[in-house]
Amino acid sequence: MRIALIAAPFISVPPTDYGGTELFVAHLAEGLQKLGVEVVVYANGESTVSTERRWLYPQSLWPIKMPERAWLREVNHTSWALADAMNESEVVHVQSAQALAFSRLIKRPFVLTLHGPHDPTLSDFYSYFPEVDYVCISQAQCREESMPKRHTIHHGIDLSLYRLVENKQPYLSFIGRIAPIKGTHIAIDVAQRTGIPLKIAGEVQPIYQQYFERHVRPQLDGKLVEYIGPADLKAKNELLGNSMAMLFPIQWSEPFGLAMLEAMACGTPVLAMPGGSVPEVVEEGVSGHICPNVREMAKRVLNLNLKPAAVRAHVEQNFSTEKMAIRYAALYRDVLGGRTLTLRTAS
């Protein structure tokens, strides 16, 4: 079985810092490869995923400054990748809605993983492609959709990349996009209520620069609240591993939230507000706490007694790369339905 995994051309696979979808593609590709599935990843030339890689654009392009030009780049990359995949792969697995428009021309089974929140406009677009198999990344996400062929497969992470730290330091962490829906300002509020320092890591995208300037920068004092910028894997291990808890005060219906897994893989409990996938990812009282408001989150911070080894075990048992890859491999076999497709010999 040979699978084409097609990512957007803007961020490397895996990403150096920001890029949840690209991290997912890297973990899935390498997990499938360990199962004996042939995988080719279509991304950009800066990608380092250990499977076969192909690209049209040699360099990353992030953050995107001119969306109209980026749109043309993605369409060009996607159409090229699909034309190539049609000759050499049995199943095409895409990550963005744009690719579905080409499914009318590519006679291969299509799988689309839904990485974003529910959008009525996108759902209407999906209704024109009922033959595609859609993968929701949480049950909460799946309940908002109505496509006939939809499945739920939770994300998984490569636990070997994350170090369990048993002895925590007295600070809180926040990692993710610096944006209102991610609740960065609420994490700051928790730090101010408890007096426990907060270290913030993440990207400030141009669209949220004003939010950062108004609600985050004025609170940065380098002592109680510190902003350390984007974080690569090494920095994530340092930041999350030593943190007494990661705050995840989301203000939207989070489709999944890979950062929660990364924190828990380091043995760091997650204190999250309810929304979307959170109840599926955080096991109350084991890997963290689900807090209805900022007052409750601050209270939990001051009364933490969760064991790091148990927090990591929760991820090992439920969200490993191996478990995710097994489920996707089963889906690919199902969509093929025993068909044997003629492939061109891979170069």
Buried (B, 14 or more C-beta within 10 A) or exposed (E): BBBBBBBBBBBBBBBBBBBBBBBBBBBBBBBBBEEEBBBBBBBBBBBEBEBBBBBBBEEBBBEBEEEEEBEEBBBEBBBBBBEBBBEBBBBBBBBBBBBBBBBEEBEBBBBBBBBEBBEEEBBEBBEEBEEBBBBBBBEBBBEBBEBEBBBBBBBBBBBEBBBBBEEBEEBBBBBBBBBBBBBBBBBBBBBBBBEBBBBBBBBBBEEBEEBBEEBBBEBBEEEBBBBBEBBEBEBBBBBBBBBBBBBBBBBBBBBBBBBBBBBBBBBBBBBBBEBBBBBBBBBEEBBBBBBEEBEBBBBBBEEEEBEBEBBBBBBEEBBBBBBBBBBBBEBBBEBBEEEEBEEEEEE
